[in-house]
Amino acid sequence: MSAQKNNKDKITAQKNNKDKESNNDDNKKTTETPKTFKIEIIEQTDTSCSDEQECYDESSSGSDILNVSCKQDVFLWEDSSTSLENGYEFNFEEETVKKFKRDQEEKINLKECVFTAKCKIKLFKVYDDIFVIVDTFNIIYVVDKITKGHKTYKISYFKISDFIKINDNLFFGSEVSTFLYCLNIKTGKITSVNKQLGYVRKFKKISSTRFLILGEKLVVGDENLQKINSFTGTFAAVATEKTGGRCIALKKTGEICEFDSDLNLLGEKSFDSKFSFKNIFITTTHLFVGTEMGMLIFDHKYNKVKEITQLPCSPTGFSSTSKYVCLFGTEQPFFRIYKNNYTFESFEGFPYATIKNATGIESFEDKIFIAKGSQVLEYNLTTNLPK
């Protein structure tokens, strides 16, 4: 009996011990302090913004997204007073902050403006007594050189690519039409002509009664728009002598072809650097070949006289007198004047190494006329350049 009683006492004691341990665990759980998260509320100031911006609470490991209403882009960890002082340009490594200076507007003061068109000038040529201008809206301006009075004309539904003056007539051609339009300067009458001369990219004058057309092929015509001859080929540029009647054409593959005034092929030249040839120009004494980054100058026997390599791109505009050679580029704007002799020295006295938005240049004796934007500007070479 005593043994049974002792066993019951042991079981009761073990049960009581388990109950005490469970009670102690419960007490520990109830007395343990829970983790708390401190949320700091930043009061809204004048720098707070109205644009909605998503900010992440780091205590929730990015699980909770708070939508904060702000007026400017301000981060939660940013000090608003410091940001205002620095203008939101932070310099964490304390290095010198680069300051970017906006380019000032180019100021050109060649002389008083000779003429101003309604829109940007795309074609500009000077003849003995008149300026002829075509703007980007295909409005034609015929301006008297002395009085500066002008008349305007418009050819409807016709995109002018180039024009040429023969006697009292101006002939206008297009790259998208085989029709030509004739404007009589004295009467002001405009007539359409279809002589099947093809599309026109460029007009070049050969003589007082003949002209050359660069289009799908080369075509020579007379003052009555009658085709004299044609030559099939793909050409990038053409140039003609003011006297002598020579025609020079640059193939797209870089070869240089020489023709007479009737467009009979006289010869073809190929140079090692032909793949860099972009444009050609000609004077009574020299041939100028524009390359990707400069210009090659040859005499009429194709002997190289000089190479100019300090140009930012190939020249697109060219004009010359017996004293000066003027050229400019449009892809990366530049403007240069050289002395027209075998040295081709650069005129450092010309004040503008770059003239932006230049679309045309013509030179007569000691004056140059430059089409820039919607204006025609004039510069006197004798007065302003060293001799």
FENDA-V136772 format. One record per helix or strand of 3 or more residues. SS is the DSSP state (helix for helix, strand for strand). FROM is the first residue (numbers start at 1). TO is the last residue. Records with the same first field share a line. If there is no record, write none. Layout:
# FENDA-V136772
SS = FROM-TO ; FROM-TO
This chain:
# FENDA-V136772
helix = 2-31 ; 58-60 ; 80-86 ; 274-276 ; 381-384
strand = 51-56 ; 65-70 ; 121-126 ; 130-135 ; 139-144 ; 150-154 ; 162-166 ; 169-173 ; 180-184 ; 190-193 ; 202-205 ; 210-214 ; 218-222 ; 227-231 ; 235-240 ; 247-251 ; 256-259 ; 265-269 ; 277-282 ; 286-291 ; 295-299 ; 304-308 ; 317-320 ; 324-329 ; 334-339 ; 358-364 ; 367-372 ; 375-380
